[in-house]
Amino acid sequence: MRKFILIMGLLIPMAIAAQQINQYEYWIDSDYSTCTTINIVPVTDATVSFQYNAASLNNGIHTLNIRFKDSNNKWSTAQTDYFYKTTTTGGTNNITSYEYWFDNMFDTRTTENASSPSADVNITKKLDVSTLSNGVHTLNIRIKDATGQWSTVQTDYFYKTTSVAGANNIVSYEYWFDDMFDTRAIESISTPNIDISLLKNIDISALAANTFHTINIRFQDGTGQWSAVQTDKFKYCTEQYEAPVISGNTVVSSGQKLQLSALSSDIETTIYKWSGPNNFAYTGADISVSSMDVNKTGTYTCVAIKGTSVCDTSLIASVNVSIAVLPSAAGNISGTTPVCQGQTSVTYTVPAISNATSYAWTLPVGASGTSTTNSITVDFGIAAKNGNITVKGVNENGSGTASNKSIVVNAKPTAPVIVQNGSLLLSDIQTGNQWYDQSGIITNQTNQFYAVTNDGNYYAKVIVSGCTSDASNIITIGTITGLNDLNPMDDFSSVTAYPNPATSMLAVDNMDKNVMKKITISSLQGVVLYQTQTLETTCSIPTEKYIAGVYILHIVSENKTIVTRFVKK
């Protein structure tokens, strides 16, 4: 698709100085029926910029026609410019080279290649003019695209003088209003220089009020040569009509609605006229632009109007509107899960988030920690619960999309209580035990009971799902006086108890016949759970109702005792 951009600065003479341009229309070739009309904020000098879609035009030469309308509904004469339309193929309209020459010396032209072919090329180059005579000359330049087509020639005038050290320093300037050259004021420069900055209060009280005027200025160098005259237009009003105040959110998220309002302090204001990017124009105090995107960003201006005279249009108010750049979506959070109640100093991290100036973290119930960076250290309290850790990027425009990580918080096991029975230590927790002595962990000792073989200080902890309880009470073992597995007495040397560990039944076998025997089963705490007497050599004891643990078996006969332990699974 071929488009061209037109930028025109036009001064349209009006019969009455108070008239201003408020509209223009343009069309291609002689097809006026397709003209496009654009409203603008009333101004005396109009600079317009627009894109035209030339895809439907044939290749070749065409004309662009434009005319302007003033506040009296009078149209200017049409102005016409020529342009050449070609078919655009990727890269074919890139500028590949250019050539330039002075005056009418085309045969002496210089050709240069563009270092990086592009649709737009900025050329900055020092040219040798030493062979040219002093006086007025022209510089001519044209450019060529990738298809070999040359542009029209652009010509600029310049004045060549002999360079003398210090001679081109600006030494004075003079200025005057409108066409009153005879009333010009001449000022000397205190420190002559090639570049000067002027800041000066000028009395304009003698000028006609409530109308437009021009100020003209030119500069003189050390050789006595004067520069071309520079002219600017201004409006002289005896009372300043202040610009309206614009309110609203000037930073808008992509896809959202822009809403701006204007309010003038002058109660006589009746009209507000807005202009903005992409030929935006609106009349009214409030504007609303839906579905904001980057093409709708830029400067929005508004003037207040209370009448038809020159000074009935206020100064221009403007605001710059931009798209709010929010932080990017947060990435995946890395860190430990599951964790345990009471676990501390657990670190979680998210990759750096683009456009974020800070980070906002939230934690599960019972967890604590603070951070405004992409990493946080968390302590999980004893009452912490399962939940999500979330994080999102934050900047002055708002927050980005959050990321979350599900955290499983396992309960901290209850600390066990251990008891001693001779050389045997027993935990009141059936599973997950780990036994310790004064030197630390006892390797591979994870049963509910532990048979002590050395003097020392003993305790246990319970480990469930990777979470460790506090330590149990400590039992100190001195000289060991414990239980015999089976008392090696001659009368009972063959007695056996099986299976060990037992499940639903414990069998006691090989006891002496016709001898009364008292059989007792008790817990390690001394609670009697089973008791019987028998003359038989064998006895079966049901154990299915016993909880898992260690139990004591007593066999007593004629003042002789066997004491042993067995395990119930």
C-alpha positions in Angstrom: 0.0 0.0 0.0 1.4 3.4 -1.0 0.8 6.4 1.3 2.2 9.9 1.3 2.3 12.5 4.0 1.6 16.1 3.3 2.8 18.9 5.6 2.0 22.4 4.6 2.5 25.7 6.4 0.1 28.3 4.8 -0.6 31.9 5.4 -4.0 32.7 3.7 -4.6 36.4 3.2 -8.0 37.5 4.6 -9.9 40.6 3.8 -10.5 41.2 7.5 -7.6 40.4 9.9 -10.0 38.8 12.4 -10.9 35.9 10.2 -9.3 32.5 11.0 -9.0 29.2 9.2 -11.3 26.6 10.7 -11.6 23.9 8.0 -9.8 22.5 5.0 -10.6 20.0 2.3 -8.5 18.0 -0.2 -9.0 15.8 -3.2 -6.9 13.9 -5.8 -6.7 14.9 -9.5 -10.0 16.3 -10.7 -12.3 14.0 -8.7 -13.7 16.7 -6.3 -16.6 14.3 -5.4 -14.1 12.3 -3.3 -12.9 15.3 -1.3 -12.2 14.9 2.4 -13.2 17.7 4.8 -11.3 18.3 8.1 -12.3 20.7 10.9 -9.4 22.3 12.8 -9.0 24.7 15.8 -9.4 28.2 14.4 -6.0 29.7 13.5 -4.7 32.4 11.2 -1.8 30.3 10.0 -2.6 26.6 9.5 0.0 23.7 9.4 -1.7 20.5 8.3 -0.3 17.0 8.2 -2.2 13.9 7.0 -1.7 10.5 5.3 -3.5 9.6 2.1 -4.0 6.0 1.0 -3.0 6.0 -2.7 -3.5 2.3 -3.2 -6.4 2.8 -5.6 -4.5 5.2 -7.8 -2.9 4.2 -11.1 0.9 4.4 -11.2 2.0 7.7 -12.6 1.7 11.5 -12.0 -1.3 12.8 -9.9 -2.3 16.1 -8.3 -3.2 16.8 -4.7 -5.6 19.8 -4.3 -6.3 21.6 -1.1 -8.2 24.7 0.0 -9.1 26.4 3.3 -12.2 28.0 4.7 -12.4 30.9 7.2 -14.8 31.8 9.9 -16.9 33.8 7.3 -17.4 30.5 5.4 -15.2 31.9 2.6 -13.0 29.4 0.7 -9.4 30.1 -0.4 -8.3 29.3 -3.9 -7.2 25.7 -4.4 -3.5 25.0 -4.1 -2.2 22.1 -6.2 0.9 19.9 -5.8 2.1 17.1 -8.1 3.2 13.7 -6.9 4.3 10.4 -8.6 2.7 7.1 -7.5 4.6 3.8 -8.0 3.8 0.3 -7.0 5.4 -0.5 -3.6 7.1 -3.9 -3.3 9.0 -4.7 -0.1 12.1 -2.5 0.0 11.7 -1.1 -3.6 10.9 2.4 -2.3 14.0 2.5 -0.1 16.4 5.4 -0.9 19.6 3.9 -2.3 21.6 6.9 -3.5 21.4 10.7 -4.1 23.3 13.3 -6.2 23.8 17.0 -5.8 25.2 19.9 -7.8 25.5 23.7 -7.5 23.7 26.2 -9.7 23.2 24.8 -13.2 26.4 22.7 -13.2 24.6 19.4 -13.5 27.6 17.9 -15.3 29.7 18.4 -12.1 27.2 16.6 -9.9 28.4 14.3 -7.1 26.7 10.9 -6.5 26.6 9.3 -3.1 25.3 5.9 -2.0 23.1 5.6 1.1 25.0 3.6 3.7 21.7 1.9 4.9 18.9 2.0 2.3 15.7 3.1 3.9 12.4 4.8 3.1 13.7 7.8 5.1 17.2 9.1 5.0 18.8 12.0 6.9 21.7 13.6 5.0 24.3 15.6 7.0 27.3 16.6 4.9 29.9 19.4 4.7 30.2 20.6 1.1 33.3 22.3 -0.4 32.2 25.6 -1.9 35.7 27.1 -2.2 35.6 27.1 -6.0 32.3 29.1 -6.0 32.4 32.9 -6.4 31.0 35.1 -3.6 27.3 35.7 -3.9 24.0 33.9 -4.2 24.1 30.2 -5.4 21.7 27.2 -5.5 22.2 23.7 -4.1 20.3 21.1 -6.0 19.6 17.5 -4.8 17.6 14.5 -5.9 17.4 11.0 -4.6 17.0 7.5 -6.2 15.1 4.5 -5.0 15.7 0.7 -5.5 13.8 0.7 -8.7 16.1 3.3 -10.3 13.5 6.0 -10.2 14.8 9.6 -9.4 12.8 12.0 -7.3 12.1 15.6 -8.4 15.0 18.1 -7.8 14.9 20.1 -4.5 16.7 23.4 -4.7 17.8 25.7 -1.9 19.5 29.1 -2.1 22.5 30.1 -0.1 24.9 33.0 0.0 28.7 32.5 -0.2 31.2 35.0 1.3 34.9 35.0 1.9 35.6 33.6 5.3 37.6 35.9 7.6 38.3 34.9 11.2 35.6 36.5 13.3 34.0 38.2 10.4 30.9 36.0 10.6 30.2 36.8 14.2 26.9 38.5 14.8 27.6 42.0 15.9 24.1 43.6 15.9 20.4 43.1 15.0 17.4 45.2 14.2 13.7 44.6 14.5 10.4 46.2 13.6 6.7 45.5 13.6 4.4 44.8 10.7 5.6 46.9 7.6 7.0 49.7 9.7 10.6 49.3 8.7 11.3 53.0 9.2 10.6 52.6 12.9 13.1 49.7 13.3 15.2 49.5 16.5 18.9 48.6 16.2 20.7 46.8 19.0 24.4 45.9 19.3 25.6 42.6 20.6 27.8 43.0 23.7 29.9 39.9 22.9 29.8 39.1 19.1 29.5 35.4 18.4 28.4 33.1 15.6 25.5 31.9 17.8 23.5 34.2 20.0 20.4 33.9 22.2 18.0 36.9 22.5 15.7 37.5 25.4 14.2 40.9 25.5 11.0 42.6 26.7 9.6 44.8 23.9 7.0 47.6 24.3 4.1 47.0 22.0 1.7 49.5 23.7 1.8 51.7 20.6 0.4 48.9 18.4 -3.3 48.5 17.5 -4.9 46.3 20.1 -7.0 43.2 19.7 -5.5 42.2 16.3 -2.6 40.3 14.8 0.8 41.8 14.2 4.2 40.6 12.8 7.6 41.1 14.3 10.5 41.1 11.9 14.2 40.7 12.8 17.5 40.4 10.9 21.1 40.1 12.0 24.4 41.8 10.8 27.8 40.1 10.9 31.3 41.6 11.2 31.5 42.2 7.4 28.4 44.4 7.5 26.3 41.8 5.7 22.6 41.4 6.8 20.9 38.1 7.2 17.5 37.3 5.6 14.5 38.7 7.6 12.8 36.3 10.0 9.2 37.0 10.7 6.9 35.7 13.4 3.2 36.5 13.9 1.6 37.3 17.3 -1.7 38.4 18.6 -1.9 41.6 20.7 -4.8 41.6 23.1 -5.2 44.2 25.9 -6.7 41.5 28.1 -5.2 38.0 28.2 -7.8 35.3 27.5 -6.3 32.5 29.6 -6.1 29.0 28.2 -8.7 26.6 29.6 -7.6 24.1 32.2 -7.6 20.5 31.0 -8.3 17.7 33.4 -8.4 13.9 33.1 -6.1 10.9 33.1 -3.4 11.5 30.5 -1.8 8.0 31.0 -4.3 5.4 29.7 -4.0 1.6 29.5 -4.1 0.1 26.0 -7.7 -0.6 24.9 -9.2 1.7 27.6 -11.0 5.0 27.1 -9.4 8.4 27.2 -11.6 11.1 28.8 -10.5 14.7 29.1 -12.4 17.8 30.2 -11.7 21.6 29.6 -12.8 24.4 31.8 -12.3 28.1 31.2 -12.1 30.7 34.0 -13.9 33.2 31.7 -17.7 32.9 32.3 -18.4 34.2 28.8 -16.8 31.1 27.2 -19.3 29.3 24.9 -17.2 27.0 22.8 -14.3 24.6 23.3 -12.5 23.3 20.3 -10.1 20.3 20.5 -7.5 18.9 18.2 -5.3 15.9 18.5 -3.4 13.1 16.7 -4.6 11.5 13.5 -6.7 14.6 12.6 -8.7 14.4 15.8 -11.1 17.3 16.1 -14.0 17.9 18.4 -16.2 20.8 19.7 -17.3 20.6 23.3 -16.0 20.8 26.8 -15.5 17.0 27.2 -13.9 14.5 24.9 -13.9 10.7 25.0 -11.6 8.6 22.8 -12.4 4.8 23.0 -10.0 1.9 22.6 -6.8 3.8 23.1 -3.7 2.6 21.2 -0.3 4.0 20.3 -1.7 5.7 17.2 -4.0 7.9 19.4 -1.3 9.1 21.7 0.4 12.5 21.5 -0.6 16.1 22.1 -4.2 17.1 22.6 -4.9 20.8 22.5 -8.0 22.9 23.4 -8.9 26.5 23.0 -11.9 28.4 24.5 -13.9 30.7 22.4 -16.3 33.5 23.6 -16.9 35.5 20.4 -15.8 36.2 16.9 -13.0 38.8 17.4 -9.3 38.0 17.3 -9.0 38.1 21.1 -12.1 36.0 21.7 -10.0 32.9 21.3 -8.0 31.9 24.3 -4.4 30.8 24.5 -3.9 27.1 23.7 -4.0 24.5 26.4 -2.3 21.2 25.7 -1.7 17.9 27.4 0.4 14.9 26.3 -1.4 11.6 26.3 0.5 8.3 26.5 -0.3 4.6 26.8 0.3 3.3 30.3 3.2 0.8 30.2 2.4 -1.8 32.8 4.8 -4.4 34.1 4.9 -7.7 32.1 3.3 -10.8 33.5 5.2 -12.4 36.3 7.0 -15.7 35.5 7.1 -18.9 37.5 7.9 -18.7 41.2 10.7 -21.0 42.3 11.2 -22.3 45.8 10.4 -25.1 48.3 7.1 -27.0 48.6 6.0 -28.7 50.7 7.2 -27.0 53.8 6.7 -27.6 57.5 5.0 -25.5 60.2 7.7 -23.7 62.1 10.1 -23.8 59.1 12.0 -20.6 58.7 14.2 -18.8 56.1 12.6 -20.4 53.0 13.5 -18.3 49.9 11.2 -17.9 46.9 12.2 -16.1 43.6 10.5 -14.9 40.4 12.5 -13.9 37.3 13.0 -10.1 36.9 9.8 -8.6 35.5 10.1 -6.1 32.6 8.9 -2.5 33.4 8.5 -3.3 37.1 10.0 -0.8 39.6 8.7 -2.9 42.6 7.2 -6.2 43.5 4.1 -7.1 45.5 4.1 -10.4 47.3 1.3 -12.2 49.2 1.7 -15.2 51.5 -0.4 -18.1 52.9 -2.1 -17.7 56.3 0.4 -18.0 59.1 3.5 -17.2 56.9 5.5 -14.0 57.2 8.0 -12.1 55.2 8.3 -8.8 53.3 10.0 -7.8 50.1 9.8 -5.3 47.2 12.3 -7.2 45.0 11.9 -10.4 42.9 13.0 -12.5 45.9 11.4 -13.0 49.3 12.5 -15.0 52.5 9.5 -16.6 54.3 9.0 -17.9 57.8 6.2 -20.4 58.3 4.6 -20.1 61.7 3.5 -23.0 63.8 -0.1 -22.3 62.7 0.7 -21.8 59.0 -1.7 -23.3 56.5 -1.7 -24.5 52.9 -2.1 -21.6 50.4 -0.6 -19.7 47.5 2.4 -17.4 47.3 1.7 -14.7 44.7 3.8 -12.0 43.2 3.2 -9.2 40.6 5.3 -6.4 39.2 4.3 -2.8 40.1 5.2 0.6 38.6 3.7 4.1 38.6 1.0 3.0 36.1 -0.3 0.0 38.0 0.3 -3.7 38.4 1.0 -6.5 35.9 -0.4 -10.0 35.9 0.4 -12.0 39.0 2.0 -15.4 39.2 1.2 -17.9 42.0 2.7 -21.0 43.5 0.7 -23.5 45.6 2.4 -24.2 48.9 1.7 -27.3 50.9 2.3 -26.7 54.6 2.7 -30.0 56.6 1.9 -30.0 60.2 4.7 -30.2 62.7 4.5 -33.6 64.5 3.8 -33.7 68.2 7.0 -34.3 70.3 7.1 -37.9 71.7 7.3 -38.9 75.3 9.7 -41.7 76.0 9.8 -44.1 79.0 12.4 -46.7 80.3 12.0 -50.3 81.2 15.4 -51.6 82.1 17.6 -51.4 79.0 14.6 -50.7 76.7 13.4 -47.2 75.8 9.9 -46.8 74.3 8.3 -43.8 72.5 4.5 -43.1 72.8 4.4 -42.4 69.1 4.1 -45.6 67.0 5.8 -44.5 63.7 8.2 -41.9 62.5 10.6 -42.1 65.5 14.3 -41.3 65.3 16.5 -42.0 68.3 19.3 -39.7 69.5 22.0 -39.8 72.1 24.3 -37.2 73.4 26.4 -37.5 70.2 23.4 -36.9 67.9 21.4 -39.1 65.6 21.6 -42.9 66.1 21.8 -44.4 62.6 19.1 -46.7 61.6 17.2 -46.5 64.9 13.7 -45.5 63.8 11.5 -48.0 65.6 9.1 -47.2 68.4 11.5 -48.8 70.9 15.3 -48.7 71.3 17.4 -51.2 73.2 20.2 -49.3 75.0 23.7 -50.9 74.9 25.7 -48.0 76.4 25.3 -45.5 79.2 24.3 -42.0 78.1 21.5 -39.4 77.5 18.8 -40.5 75.1 15.8 -38.8 73.4 13.7 -39.2 70.3 12.1 -37.0 67.6 9.2 -37.9 65.3 9.6 -37.2 61.5 6.4 -37.1 59.4 6.3 -36.0 55.7 9.7 -34.4 56.1 8.7 -32.4 59.2 10.5 -33.0 62.5 9.0 -32.6 65.9 10.6 -31.0 68.9 12.8 -33.4 71.0 11.2 -35.7 73.6 12.2 -35.7 77.2 15.7 -36.9 77.9 16.4 -40.2 79.8 19.8 -40.7 81.3 21.0 -44.3 81.5 23.7 -45.2 84.1 24.7 -48.8 84.8 22.3 -50.9 82.8 20.0 -53.2 84.8 17.5 -54.5 82.4 15.5 -57.4 81.2 16.7 -60.8 80.0 15.3 -61.9 76.8 14.7 -65.3 78.4 16.0 -66.2 81.9 18.3 -69.1 81.3 16.9 -71.3 84.1 17.4 -75.0 83.8 13.7 -75.8 84.3 12.6 -73.4 81.5 15.6 -73.4 79.2 13.5 -74.6 76.3 10.5 -72.2 76.6 9.8 -70.2 73.5 7.4 -67.4 72.6 6.5 -66.8 68.9 6.0 -65.3 66.5 7.9 -62.2 67.5 6.8 -59.7 66.3 3.2 -61.0 66.9 0.1 -60.1 64.9 -3.1 -61.7 66.2 -1.7 -64.5 68.4 1.3 -65.2 70.6 2.2 -68.8 71.3 4.2 -69.9 74.4 5.6 -73.4 74.0 7.8 -76.1 75.7 6.7 -75.3 79.3 6.9 -78.2 81.9 3.9 -80.4 82.1 1.8 -80.7 85.2 3.4 -77.6 86.7 1.1 -74.7 87.5 2.3 -71.6 85.6 1.0 -68.0 85.8 1.3 -66.2 82.5 1.0 -62.4 82.5 1.3 -59.8 79.7 1.7 -56.1 80.7 2.6 -52.8 79.0 5.9 -51.1 79.6 4.1 -48.8 81.9 3.2 -51.9 84.1 -0.5 -52.1 83.1 -1.6 -55.8 83.2 -3.3 -56.6 79.9 -3.6 -60.4 80.1 -3.3 -63.0 82.8 -4.0 -66.8 83.0 -2.9 -70.0 84.8 -2.2 -73.3 83.1 -0.8 -76.8 83.6 -0.3 -77.3 79.9 3.0 -77.1 78.1 1.6 -74.7 75.5 -0.5 -71.6 75.7 -2.0 -69.4 72.9 -2.6 -65.7 73.8 -4.8 -63.5 71.5 -3.0 -60.2 70.7 -5.1 -58.7 67.8 -6.6 -56.0 70.0 -3.2 -54.8 71.2 -1.9 -51.6 69.7 1.5 -51.9 68.0 4.3 -51.6 70.4 6.5 -53.5 72.9 5.0 -55.7 75.6 6.4 -57.7 78.6 5.7 -61.5 79.0 6.0 -62.9 82.6 6.0 -66.7 83.2 6.0 -67.6 86.9 6.2 -71.1 88.4 7.3 -72.4 91.8 9.1 -69.1 92.6 10.9 -69.2 89.3 10.3 -66.4 86.8 11.0 -65.9 83.1 10.6 -62.4 81.8 10.9 -61.6 78.1 9.6 -58.9 75.7 7.8 -59.2 72.4 6.6 -56.8 69.7 3.1 -56.4 68.5 2.9 -55.2 64.9 
